[in-house]
Amino acid sequence: MKVLVEKLVFSLLCVAFFQGCMVHSVEYDHTASIECLPDPMTPLYNGGIIQNGEFNSGLMGWSTHRNIKAGVRCSPSGNKFAVAHGAGGTLSSSGNVLPLHSVYQSVRLQRDTHYSLSAWLQVPAGSAHVKAIVKAPDGERIIAGAVVAKSGCWSMLKGGMTAYCSGYGEIFFESDVPVDIWVDSVSLQPFTFAEWDAHALRSANTTRRSTVRLVAKGADRKPMANATVIIELLRAGFPFGNTMTKEILNLPAYEKWFTSRFTVATFENEMKWYSTEWNQNQEDYRIPDAMLKLADKYGIQVRGHNVFWDDQNSQIRWVRPMNTDQLKAAMQKRLKSVVSRYAGKVIHWDVVNENLHFNFFEGKFGPTASGQIFNQVGQIDHNAILFMNEFNTLEQPGDPNPTPAKYVAKMNQIKSYTGNGGLKLGIGLESHFSMPNIPYMRSALDTLAKMKLPMWLTEVDVVKGPNQVKFLEQVLREGYGHPSVNGMIMWAAWHANGCYVMCLTDNNFKNLPIGNVVDKLIAEWKTHHTAATTDENGMVELDLPHGKYNFTLMHPSVNGAAIHIMTVDAASSSSDHTITVKA
């Protein structure tokens, strides 16, 4: 009997093991916070592989680097946390400033594994940019995320990294300014590549598809069994597009290639200030007008890119030397001209492009310049969503300028400008990748999603290299699978003399390998049954990607067919949809 019981237990353990490892062992947790809280949340995944992540057992499992002193404190609410202070801010023998390190923990990392990282951080005074560092088994220092830690409350850092070799590594937090670092609720959760991809697929199927119940009825309103339903997708619901250039106006092959694939577009340069008014007071909108007319012919929606660009080096030569009064007058003319001309014709505006990295207008008019420009654009165009468009928020956790926390702070500053409370705002993430840090990308999307604003990947590309195709597919699948991403546009505009960093086709508009993977994903995201038969109750259930459909219903007992056009979206599963076939 004992042997039988042991065999049964072993069998159950094996089943549990294989179900967990082959399907998914731990469901990914999208939890994030953009609030600074009196006490931190509990660690995600109960800390994952981190030991004593809440410091309830003192510093057990944690160590300190040289010249760092550490201990555990307890807040008035009873919450325990680690405090590290030491040699941060002093100079090394080479003259470089030594960063301040928090306590660290050694962890065993597995090769080809994604790691989701989170922690809550605080500093005793002011604020500081604090980075999460994972020291890989091969000694590489990987920046896995960053946050602005503040005094008086706890901020959540959510990030991640991928291990490409096995062995022991370290996890810790550091700041380049001399400040004590308080740490709590640390978590590091591993996911195999298969587990990670499976979660993205499940999330995509949940977010981008719905089960629709169609009921076929005859002229007598009775259900029609064994009726045939032909399903035709007229337009995909998830906006997926590419950058368009003026060459499309004179090349029918380019026009056919582009319009047969994409439902949304951004003009690469043609709507920018330096394209429409290269010489002062000589405006010329003929090219963007023609491009917009072509896009409208095919039902392709267009993003307005851009009203202004905050980069000093991207200003027209006649704009740069202007004094503030002259610049203000020129800006008012430009803003009124372009926004009035295309209001109601574009779905979005990139209002002040890249205003976390650059500050040309803030330098002229003060820190509220972006808020003022958003306000003025919103007064003219009441329907378009107004985007703050920025790079490296998803791509580079080591770039200190556009971290999710700083993006949130800048967006809140824009929202707080007088009169901006009712603006339709959007999150624009350019997504120019070299080697993607996919766990960090997902964590950044999680954090930005807490603003509850429309969020788009607006300029997706991957630099040329042996893994360009693989990396682009990873990025696009990650964006498509995230429940808070509302659309994606690639920055892969075709030029006869070469593309920016990513060409999808050759000059004969024959797909390159990178274009083939784009077509593969477009086809996959549209996949559905093209025909079905109703049951004895006249009903058929269809699992469909969101979009606009033409349903054609036929039955042997009647002549002709009934045609029903319907948009399938997240709300479509809530009720039955009746198609009546009349004799």
Disulfide bonds with the S-S distance in Angstrom:
Cys36-Cys153 1.89
Cys499-Cys503 1.83
